[in-house]
Structure formats: C-alpha cells, structure tokens
Amino acid sequence: MTDGTNPNPPSSPQPEPAPGSGYGFPPGAPAQSGYGYPSGGGGYGYPQAGQQPNPYQQDAGAPTWPPATTPIPAQPAFTRLGGPDIPGASEQPDWEAMADRSEAARRKKKRWTLVGTVTVLALLAGGGTFFLLRGDGDGPDGPDAQPATSTSASPEPDESKSPKAYTATVAGDDTLLRDSYGQTGIRLGPDLKVGPLGKRFQVVGRGNGNSWGQSAEPVVDVTKSFTITARVYSSATKGSRIAMSQGDGESYSFELGLNEVNGKQAWIFRVQTGDKGAEATTRTVTAEGLTVHKTPTLLMATYDAEKKAIALYVDGKKAGETPVPGIWQAPGPLQLGRARHHNIWTGPWQGALHNIKVYDGAFTQEQAAGYKEGKLSPAPKPAHAWLLT
C-alpha cells in the first residue's frame, strides 16, 4: 500500500540553458526567442512552421497558438531560494527531503489505521452483538429450516483460507450430497434442498412426496453392529416423519424419526425382523413426553449384533432398549426423509437434517453422552458422513 507520494517521480529531460543564464531563463528581461518562447522558426513546446498545432491545445478553432499578434509578456527571472543564481548551475529537487516527508506521512497513516482497527475490534468484543439467520419463505432458509445458531460478531477463523474448505455437495452437482468419509453420495429429490446453517449446511424438506434423498447403494450392513445419528429439526405437528431409513423394496430394514404414540408425536427407532414387513415382526424403541416440534434434537440409534438389541438415544440420553432376533436385510439404499411400508413411501420429512453419520459398531451409553458433548475420546471414525457441522 502507498500513501500517494511517488518516491521516484519521473524525470522530464529539459534542454540545457544558454551559457551564462540561470535556471531556464537569462538574467534580466528575456528575449522573445528565449527558453519557452516561440521564435520565428518555432521554439521549445510550440509548433514549427508548417506543422499541425499542439494536439493537447483546448482551443482547436484558433488558427495559431498563441496568435502571432499577441505580444508575449516578459517574465521575471527565476531566482534560487536560499541564495543568488549561480550561472550555469542545474537545479535538482531535494530527493532525500522528499523521501523523508513521504516516509513520515506513511508512518502516520499506518498509525491511524492501526488505532482504528484496534478500536473496532474492542467495540465488537465488548458490545456482544449477535446475529440470527432466518428466512420467511418456503426455501432452504424458510420456516421449515433449523434456526442457525447465534454467532458472535467477534472475528472468527476464515474457512476460505483453510487448505480445503468444507463443501456439502459434489463439485458441479448441487443435488448430490458429498460423503465426507466414504464414497457414497446421496441424491436429493426436488423438495429436499441444501440450505445454510451458520457457516455450514443442512437439507430442508417440505413434508411432501418429493422431500427425499437416496444413496446409490446400501450403506448399513444390518447383520452387523452399527450406529446411525443425525441432528434433526421437525416443523411437522402430526403424523409419521422419518429422518433416515434403509430399503426401497416391499419394506424397510430400519427407520429413525417421529411417529404418533398415544396420540402425541414421539421419537422412534424401529426395525423390521421379517421379510414381509408385517406389524407383528417389527421392534420399536420410543422416546415419549419430549418436546419435538421445532426443537433441534440429536438422534442416535444403535444395533448391537452380539447382544441382539437395539437402543435409541435423544440428545445423548438413553430413551430405551429392546431385544431383537435380528434385523431383516431389506434390498435397497439408504433413504433420507422417507421410509418404505408395504411398497409405499411414507413419513415425508418436514424440517431440517444435518450432521448425518453411520458408524460400524454400536455406541455405548457413555459414548452417546460423550458424542453429544463433543468429548468422545478416542473419537471413532464414521464409515459415512454427510452435511457435517
């Protein structure tokens, strides 16, 4: 950055003054043909006889410049500041003094810039200004979206300067969620769209038949232990609303979300143990009596193949556990925002989903609580993950 003063201004070569003259002008009254005045054949800076006028001349309509009939007033001789003229001397600017002044001005400007920056940072840090993202439409930042966490206006690390900024979708395809740990993307339906969540992302469903996402292949081996988890936000007031499931044939293998239990919505984790999808062969763990409507919630469901049991955790707390003979391996991929019941898609998601992960192994109660607090150590690596925060 510069302060506008060029420390090395361009030099304009000038003709040498006549012998015995001062800087550009002879002593006493100048002659009409002296430095800077036209002579009969044209002087320095004026057109020669037979040539075109100076192209920078403003008055293009004048026949000559200056008119030949206009007398040129005599100019006073140039006098050196600080002493008499020295014949034959060539006056030069004091470059050292100019450089000193330029450096002093630069330091002063830098001091004021630094003071202003420190003042602004102090005001932001002490003022406690907060912002809340919100939307009023039906899009990804509309009423069905999870409210973004309040963020302080204090300076935060810029993700754009990190080696690799997080992206929610595959490059060049904003309808395919990127798997951050595996190689399985999730294709989004027309009404399950990516939207902002602070500096990260979420998907928002409108609760209709197009509010779904589907992977290219199954991602959970239900014959082995596993854990699935997601942060959810439901804006639906009734009915079944499924955040995650697997299977696209006659029935599902498992489903995690909301269902009406005893006339009220409750969080549920349900698995199918038979190949016909019958009610008699399902096993369900429920979490009743909790506020589910427009409440950001961490859901986690586990299957322990050794214990032959499934469990449901809500915000890191165990809601229940039930034994199962095993889980039926339904054909078809992982689903977001819906589940398959008797060849029909049900439970369209209305609200937001993010931080979706699949682990090869069943979390314990202590691990579930540690995951909620971000203190899970050593942190197991997920097999698949989408929309991380």
WOVENUR-V914775 format. One record per run of one state. SS is the DSSP state (H for helix, E for strand, - for the rest). FROM is the first residue (numbers start at 1). TO is the last residue. Records with the same first field share a line. If there is no record, write none. Layout:
BEGIN
SS = FROM-TO / FROM-TO
END
This chain:
BEGIN
- = 1-94 / 128-129 / 132-150 / 153-158 / 162-168 / 171-172 / 178-185 / 189-191 / 198-199 / 207-212 / 216-225 / 235-240 / 247-250 / 252-253 / 262-263 / 273-278 / 288-292 / 294-296 / 305-308 / 315-316 / 324-333 / 337-338 / 342-343 / 347-349 / 360-364 / 374-383 / 387-389
H = 95-127 / 159-161 / 279-281 / 365-373
E = 130-131 / 151-152 / 169-170 / 173-177 / 186-188 / 192-197 / 200-206 / 213-215 / 226-234 / 241-246 / 251-251 / 254-261 / 264-272 / 282-287 / 293-293 / 297-304 / 309-314 / 317-323 / 334-336 / 339-341 / 344-346 / 350-359 / 384-386
END
